[in-house]
Every structure is written in structure tokens, then in C-alpha cells.
Amino acid sequence: MASPGLPQPPTEDAAWPLRLLHAPPGLLRLDPTGGALLLLVLAALLGWSWLWRLPERGIPPGPAPWPVVGNFGFVLLPRFLRRKSWPYRRARNGGMNASGQGVQLLLADLGRVYGNIFSFFIGHYLVVVLNDFHSVRKALVQQAEVFSDRPRVPLTSIMTKGKGIVFAHYGPVWRQQRKFSHSTLRHFGLGKLSLEPKIIEEFRYVKEEMQKHGDAPFNPFPIVNNAVSNIICSLCFGRRFDYTNSEFKQMLNFMSRALEVCLNTQLLLVNICSWLYYLPFGPFKELRQIEKDLTIFLKKIIKDHRESLDVENPQDFIDMYLLHVEEEKKNNSNSGFDEDYLFYIIGDLFIAGTDTTTNSLLWCLLYMSMHPNIQEKIHEEIARVIGADRAPSLTDKAQMPYTEATIMEVQRLSTVVPLSIPHMTSEKTGKSRAFLLGMPLRGTQPLHPEDLREAGVYGRAAGKDGVVPDVREPDAEFHVCFA
């Protein structure tokens, strides 16, 4: 006879009650369904973890990823545990501040361990890093069609909506937008001698600003940044901004800060959980505010152009695009040309164009200050070819091989875009689709004449005897200024 103090089991036809069953003290009380579900979840997690650590065939070597978060799980760790992770150990050994490390430095460490081609995971997204000349050329030049797409990761999708030129998805719409943008910018002088007067005029303002400092040391970044941005503004907006314009200065500061924030390792977590982008603190909140301010600034400019548009006399890129939008509406109801897409193209030109050109010029200034002997030789060549009575011109390039070689060497050594522009395979290569980073890491080897001949890139520089050799010749010497 059953004890009256214990629950009776159900009859054969009755369902088990959902309450906890009786168990000896100290043991977890679960009904059979709950216990089976718990065991199933644990088995699934263990299996998932095991599968994550199995290297898939055909994938380059790399660190073993964590389940769900991939290789950037250390960002989720508490501060006292984060200090034991490999990025922080490396920083301490190198005497650096771990909290200020850029992603490119972490990837440089992986390159030293796993070689010039390696892989890692951001969440479940496979990333393959190419860190040598031949691999980058084989992927992005010889198989350009295969590697022309852009990764569809949450962070870029949220910020660009898949539009623009830099991060737009590869396809017919992108090709149409790129073709129109390229031809229109060429019409207004990009890459042509007709742009020279605007550049020369702008750098007169640069000279005036620098002379205001006299012999005192100063930071050239804001002056160079203003000048480069103004040249892009003259193409896109049809006007330049005064260096004292507070709104213009604020926008340039926002752009620089946004690019710095985007290299924050915490923002990579958005690619794992997209809702983290909307967190009301830290770099997430700061990036959203910068995006909002830049959006207001650029959309106001587009609105002003729409209101003052002269159909017979378009003045700049925005005018030409707005006219093309109206034309497409009449002829093609499914056209990809609209003001929303214009906004993202202008953002690409204004932000990406300003930052890359500014950084290139600042690297030149830095290397000139570090190598006064090179600076003196360039000054001699400028004085001999151009003199002091006129402004330089692109037509002088052929007569200034030493200056050209120095610029090429600065571009080889410097890191203008730390992570480059990520590419994604537009079709499967092997078993997996992945996106690629062609990393311009500082640890790469110098390019030699053989590399340049193979790539079809022919540089000229002054040899030891002052003669200008052509690296297409087998015994040509390519002059390297700083290596």
C-alpha cells in the first residue's frame, strides 16, 4: 500500500503531471520531459563546440574559433579574464597598451603564427586574410569577377543598406552606379589636367594656413584634411568651405572619429548579434550619433541642390545625378537611381576619399621629416624641373623620377587603410564562401622588380649612376628610398 505522504504515479492512460517529482533531498527534481530536454541541449552544445573546432577541408589555417562568437570572444570576457587572452599577452610582451590595439595589429600577430594566408571567424562568418603580393594579385586581379562582391555582415549592412560604391553588393545596379559616377567625376576633371586649377587654388590656402604658425611646431592634419576635403567638395558639391566654417570642421572631425571607432574590436560583436548596434552606451552609441550627424549634413546639401537645380547648367556631381534620376523615372520605373542611393555615394566619396588622400599626404610629410636627406634630393629635383616661378603640373611627372619613386615608396610602406576594403566571393571557391581582407601589413616584404614585371606595374627611379632604368629590363634596379 502506498504511503499517504508521497505522490502517487499516474495511471497508465493519464499524462505525467508537470510538477516536480519527488526526489531525495539534495537532488534536482525534474520530470522526465525536462530532463530529456536538458540533456538534448547539452549534447547539442557539446556537438556544436566539437564541430566548430574541426577544421573544414580547404580552409586556410587559423586559430580555433569559439562556439557562436568565433575568434573575437575575448571581447566578451570580464576585464580580469580578458588580460589572459592572446591579444593582451602580446601587447604586454611588446610594452603596448592592450586596450588601444587596433584590429590590424591583432591580425598581424596571426600572420606571424599562421603565415601569409590564414583564416579566422567573426561569429559564423569565415574571414580569409591575404597578406602577400602574389596571393592578393591572384585573387583580386586574376580572379576579379569571383572576388568582386562585398561581405553581407550586419555592421556594414546596417550602416550602408547595401548601397553606395564601396560596400554595395556586386551586380548590375552596382555596375550602373559605378559607371555613372566614374564618367561624371571624369567630366568634372577627376584624373585630368582640368582639375589642376582647383588643386593649386586650394593649396594656396594651405600655404597661408601653415605660414601663420611661423617657426612654431603645429599639427598639419586639420590643414591637409580641410584641403583634401575641399577638393572633393568642389567635385561633388560645387563649392569649397572656409577653414573656419564650424559646421565643416565638425563634420571632418566626425568623419575621422567614425573611422577610428569602426576599428574598435567591440564593434565586431555587432556582426555576431546585430541588436548590439543599438546599445545606449560605449562605441555603439557614439557611432550611431556620428552617423546621424553626417546624415543630416549630407542630406541638407542634397536638398539645397534639388531646390536650386539648373537643368541647363549642372554645376557638380549632385546636379548631374539628380538630372539622371529624373531621366530614369521617365524611361525606367525600376531604376536603381534615386536620392537615397545618391546619399550613400556622396558619403563614400566624401568620407573615404578625404581620409585616404589625407593619410597618404601625412605619411609623406612624416617620412620627409624622418629622412631629411631624401627631402633635400626631392627639393633639388623640384627646384630644377619646376623652379620657384610657377605651380607644379602633372606634365612635370615624366621629368621627376626621384619624386615619383619616393611617393611610390611611401605608399608601399604606409598603411593608409588598415584593413583594406573587404571582398567576398561571388561564388563558391572550393567548399565555402568567404570574405577576404587584403591586408597591407607593415611586416610584408618589399616588392622587387620581378614582382612589378609580373604585375605589369612599371616604376621608374634614379639608379646609382643617375640614369633612369625601366624595371621591365631584367637587370634594372628599382630604387627604394626607405627600406
Stockholm file with secondary structure:
# STOCKHOLM 1.0

chainA/1-483         MASPGLPQPPTEDAAWPLRLLHAPPGLLRLDPTGGALLLLVLAALLGWSWLWRLPERGIPPGPAPWPVVGNFGFVLLPRFLRRKSWPYRRARNGGMNASGQGVQLLLADLGRVYGNIFSFFIGHYLVVVLNDFHSVRKALVQQAEVFSDRPRVPLTSIMTKGKGIVFAHYGPVWRQQRKFSHSTLRHFGLGKLSLEPKIIEEFRYVKEEMQKHGDAPFNPFPIVNNAVSNIICSLCFGRRFDYTNSEFKQMLNFMSRALEVCLNTQLLLVNICSWLYYLPFGPFKELRQIEKDLTIFLKKIIKDHRESLDVENPQDFIDMYLLHVEEEKKNNSNSGFDEDYLFYIIGDLFIAGTDTTTNSLLWCLLYMSMHPNIQEKIHEEIARVIGADRAPSLTDKAQMPYTEATIMEVQRLSTVVPLSIPHMTSEKTGKSRAFLLGMPLRGTQPLHPEDLREAGVYGRAAGKDGVVPDVREPDAEFHVCFA
#=GR chainA/1-483 SS CCCTTSCCCCCTTSCCCSSCCCCCTTSCCCCHHHHHHHHHHHHHHHHHHHHHHSCCTTCCCCCCCBTTTBTTGGGGSCHHHHTTSHHHHHHHHTTCCGGGCCHHHHHHHHHHHHCSEEEEEETTEEEEEECSHHHHHIIIIITTTTTCBCCCCHHHHHHHTTCSSSSSCSSHHHHHHHHHHHHHHHHTTTTSGGGHHHHHHHHHHHHHHHHTTTTSCCCCHHHHHHHHHHHHHHHHTSCCCCTTCHHHHHHHHHHHHHHHHTTCGGGGGGGTCGGGGGCSSHHHHHHHHHHHHHHHHHHHHHHHHHHTCCTTSCCSHHHHHHHHHHHHHHHCTTCSCCHHHHHHHHHIIIIIHHHHHHHHHHHHHHHHHHCHHHHHHHHHHHHHHTCSSSCCCGGGGGGCHHHHHHHHHHHHHCCSSTTCCCEECSSCBTTBCCEEEECCCTTSCCCCHHHHHHHTCCCBCCCTTSCCCBTTSTTCCCCCSCC
#=GC SS_cons         CCCTTSCCCCCTTSCCCSSCCCCCTTSCCCCHHHHHHHHHHHHHHHHHHHHHHSCCTTCCCCCCCBTTTBTTGGGGSCHHHHTTSHHHHHHHHTTCCGGGCCHHHHHHHHHHHHCSEEEEEETTEEEEEECSHHHHHIIIIITTTTTCBCCCCHHHHHHHTTCSSSSSCSSHHHHHHHHHHHHHHHHTTTTSGGGHHHHHHHHHHHHHHHHTTTTSCCCCHHHHHHHHHHHHHHHHTSCCCCTTCHHHHHHHHHHHHHHHHTTCGGGGGGGTCGGGGGCSSHHHHHHHHHHHHHHHHHHHHHHHHHHTCCTTSCCSHHHHHHHHHHHHHHHCTTCSCCHHHHHHHHHIIIIIHHHHHHHHHHHHHHHHHHCHHHHHHHHHHHHHHTCSSSCCCGGGGGGCHHHHHHHHHHHHHCCSSTTCCCEECSSCBTTBCCEEEECCCTTSCCCCHHHHHHHTCCCBCCCTTSCCCBTTSTTCCCCCSCC
//
